[in-house]
Each structure stands twice: as structure tokens, then as C-alpha cells.
Amino acid sequence: VTPSEGVRRGTGRILGMLESLLALGGLVLLRDSVEWEGRSLLKALVKKSALCGEQVHVLGCEVSEEEFREGFDSSINSRLVYHDLFRDPLSWSKPGKALPGGPLEALRALDKRTGSGPATIALDSLSWLLHHLPCPILCQTLHALSRQDSCPGDTLPGEQVRVLGLLHEELHGPGPLGALSSLAQTEVTLSGTMGQASAHILYRRPRQRPTLQTQWFSILPDFSLELQVEPLLESQPPSDLHTPSVDPTTHLTFNLHLSKKEREAKDSLTLPFQFSSEKQQALLRPGLGQATSHIFYEPDAYDDLDQEDPDDDLDV
């Protein structure tokens, strides 16, 4: 979220995490990763919607119906309408009952089956649908499925449709991620630290500035959600002061130190660039028998010997 969006970060917990995620209609995008899976949170939201008496339709693509219903009691399972695309996604085993549009037709049919009253549609998952449908077609279908074409005053609270979409963000590029993010009224990014899961929740309410909250939570075996406090980072243990230091100069192929004889030889050596007093005397006082040199200069016609104006020959 860029600063231009005017995001306000809040930590208030007036509503529970599940209630706040289900408070808005439209698309609720659950972005998980390999390290932090999001199907458990999806099932917790499905359970909460079923307990509220809503119609709950589940489009299962990645896991079997038995695996998705596992952990729910009979009262919750009796309220779920499961549409299975996992066992036979293209209806090859039942060609007579195959939908002309395949997964796209199954997705569009959910809008007709919700009828009147509040409804929750769980898509497990959007990543599977993205691999079988073009991204623009999927976005248009989700836009119509969440009834975003209607004005806020035209949709009654009892006719609200909520779409829960699980998205494995590591499988997609920035294009599909950005397109689905722009459609979502609520965006949940799962992460964590030190084994504790966290959810960064971005709310986009109509005519309001986006709000970002961070919740730490754990999901119980019955898919109830329990809020946690933010874990404190453990301090690093102090280093042992009595640990012997290791000499980095050991086991080298060369010597870093000189012996006494080597140092005396080094000090007695006269380097060629050193201008000693002996060299100076030899240059200033030539010995007997050494020839001396002289310079004879004869000026020609173009030499300028005027020291007052040495540049007069430049014709300036």
C-alpha cells in the first residue's frame, strides 16, 4: 500500500477477526504461501458464515470434499453445499452431465444458486481457476459474482453476497495478483514469525480511506479462531567471555613476522631511491680524472631574449 492511498494502521479489536472479515461484502482475498497456508483460515470463515445462518457454497478444486469437510461437525456440514471440481474437473467420467463452459460455467452457476438472502461463496482456490481460465474472464466473473455492479444502496443487507477466495500468491506474477487485489474489498496476507501466524488485513470500505490492521492468531482443531498477542523477539544470548580467541595468522603459507637476522639485513640494505650523503658528495665533488661538461648556447634569429615582455612574439 503506497502512502498516496492514505492507509491508516489500526490495532483496535472492537470486532473479532472473523466478524471483521465477514462484515463487508464483495471479494475477500486470502493470500497464503508455502510457509503459511490459508485453507485453515478459509474453513474458519466458512464455519463462521454457516453459524450465522447464511447460505454457504464451496467450489472445491484442490482438495476432495471429504478432506474439506474434515474437522466440521454435522451441524456445519449439513449447511454446506459442496460443488466438486476436484474429482472430475472436466466431467470426463460423466460426459452427459458436463457443463458446456467447464469451470467457468460452474463458477457462473453459483450466482444463480445463491438465490435471495445473505450468501457466502468459498473458492478453493483462485489459483486453480487462474490456471484454467484467462485472468480477465475470471476477474469479470468475480466482479459479477460479488455483485459489485450494484450501488451500495441498491443491495439490501439480506442480499449481500460474499466471495472468499484462496490465492497462492507464490504461483502467480504481479499482473494477476494486482488485478485480483484491485477487486477485493478485504485483502488478507498471511505471514508470521517464530511459529506464530499473523494476518495483515487491508479493508477497502466505500467512500473511506483504506485501513490496515495486523492480527496474531491461532486456529484450533475445530476451526475456531483464537487471537494472540504479538510475540516478543528473543534476545540473543550473551557471548562467552572465556572463549579462547583463534589466531588468524596460523597455518599460513608465508610469514608475517621477521626474525632478528632478517630485520638486521633489512635495516642495513640501502635502497636505490634513497639519496644518501655519500651520493650527494659524489655528485657535488667529482673525483680526479672525471671530465666536466659545459653547455654552449648560440641564439638564433627567432629567439626572444626580451625578459620584460616574453610574449611579444605571439602577436596578440
Secondary structure in CASP SS format (residue, H / E / C, confidence):
PFRMAT SS
TARGET T0000
AUTHOR 0000-0000-0000
METHOD secondary structure of the structure
MODEL  1
V C 1.00
T C 1.00
P H 1.00
S H 1.00
E H 1.00
G C 1.00
V C 1.00
R E 1.00
R E 1.00
G E 1.00
T C 1.00
G C 1.00
R C 1.00
I C 1.00
L C 1.00
G C 1.00
M H 1.00
L H 1.00
E H 1.00
S H 1.00
L H 1.00
L H 1.00
A C 1.00
L C 1.00
G C 1.00
G E 1.00
L E 1.00
V E 1.00
L E 1.00
L E 1.00
R E 1.00
D E 1.00
S C 1.00
V C 1.00
E C 1.00
W C 1.00
E C 1.00
G C 1.00
R H 1.00
S H 1.00
L H 1.00
L H 1.00
K H 1.00
A H 1.00
L H 1.00
V H 1.00
K H 1.00
K H 1.00
S H 1.00
A H 1.00
L H 1.00
C C 1.00
G C 1.00
E C 1.00
Q E 1.00
V E 1.00
H E 1.00
V E 1.00
L E 1.00
G E 1.00
C C 1.00
E C 1.00
V C 1.00
S C 1.00
E H 1.00
E H 1.00
E H 1.00
F H 1.00
R H 1.00
E C 1.00
G C 1.00
F C 1.00
D C 1.00
S H 1.00
S H 1.00
I H 1.00
N H 1.00
S C 1.00
R C 1.00
L E 1.00
V E 1.00
Y E 1.00
H E 1.00
D E 1.00
L C 1.00
F C 1.00
R C 1.00
D C 1.00
P C 1.00
L C 1.00
S C 1.00
W C 1.00
S C 1.00
K C 1.00
P H 1.00
G H 1.00
K H 1.00
A C 1.00
L C 1.00
P C 1.00
G C 1.00
G C 1.00
P H 1.00
L H 1.00
E H 1.00
A H 1.00
L H 1.00
R H 1.00
A H 1.00
L H 1.00
D H 1.00
K H 1.00
R H 1.00
T H 1.00
G C 1.00
S C 1.00
G C 1.00
P C 1.00
A E 1.00
T E 1.00
I E 1.00
A E 1.00
L E 1.00
D E 1.00
S C 1.00
L H 1.00
S H 1.00
W H 1.00
L H 1.00
L H 1.00
H H 1.00
H H 1.00
L C 1.00
P C 1.00
C H 1.00
P H 1.00
I H 1.00
L H 1.00
C H 1.00
Q H 1.00
T H 1.00
L H 1.00
H H 1.00
A H 1.00
L H 1.00
S C 1.00
R C 1.00
Q C 1.00
D C 1.00
S C 1.00
C C 1.00
P C 1.00
G C 1.00
D C 1.00
T C 1.00
L C 1.00
P H 1.00
G H 1.00
E H 1.00
Q C 1.00
V E 1.00
R E 1.00
V E 1.00
L E 1.00
G E 1.00
L E 1.00
L E 1.00
H E 1.00
E H 1.00
E H 1.00
L H 1.00
H C 1.00
G C 1.00
P H 1.00
G H 1.00
P H 1.00
L H 1.00
G H 1.00
A H 1.00
L H 1.00
S H 1.00
S H 1.00
L H 1.00
A E 1.00
Q E 1.00
T E 1.00
E E 1.00
V E 1.00
T E 1.00
L E 1.00
S E 1.00
G E 1.00
T E 1.00
M C 1.00
G C 1.00
Q E 1.00
A E 1.00
S E 1.00
A E 1.00
H E 1.00
I E 1.00
L E 1.00
Y E 1.00
R C 1.00
R C 1.00
P C 1.00
R C 1.00
Q C 1.00
R C 1.00
P C 1.00
T E 1.00
L E 1.00
Q E 1.00
T E 1.00
Q E 1.00
W E 1.00
F E 1.00
S E 1.00
I E 1.00
L C 1.00
P C 1.00
D C 1.00
F C 1.00
S C 1.00
L E 1.00
E E 1.00
L E 1.00
Q E 1.00
V C 1.00
E C 1.00
P C 1.00
L C 1.00
L C 1.00
E C 1.00
S C 1.00
Q C 1.00
P C 1.00
P C 1.00
S C 1.00
D C 1.00
L C 1.00
H C 1.00
T C 1.00
P C 1.00
S C 1.00
V C 1.00
D C 1.00
P C 1.00
T C 1.00
T C 1.00
H C 1.00
L C 1.00
T C 1.00
F C 1.00
N C 1.00
L C 1.00
H C 1.00
L C 1.00
S C 1.00
K H 1.00
K H 1.00
E H 1.00
R H 1.00
E H 1.00
A H 1.00
K H 1.00
D H 1.00
S H 1.00
L C 1.00
T C 1.00
L C 1.00
P C 1.00
F C 1.00
Q C 1.00
F C 1.00
S C 1.00
S H 1.00
E H 1.00
K H 1.00
Q H 1.00
Q H 1.00
A H 1.00
L H 1.00
L H 1.00
R C 1.00
P C 1.00
G C 1.00
L C 1.00
G C 1.00
Q C 1.00
A C 1.00
T C 1.00
S C 1.00
H C 1.00
I C 1.00
F C 1.00
Y C 1.00
E C 1.00
P C 1.00
D C 1.00
A C 1.00
Y C 1.00
D C 1.00
D C 1.00
L C 1.00
D C 1.00
Q C 1.00
E C 1.00
D C 1.00
P C 1.00
D C 1.00
D H 1.00
D H 1.00
L H 1.00
D C 1.00
V C 1.00
END
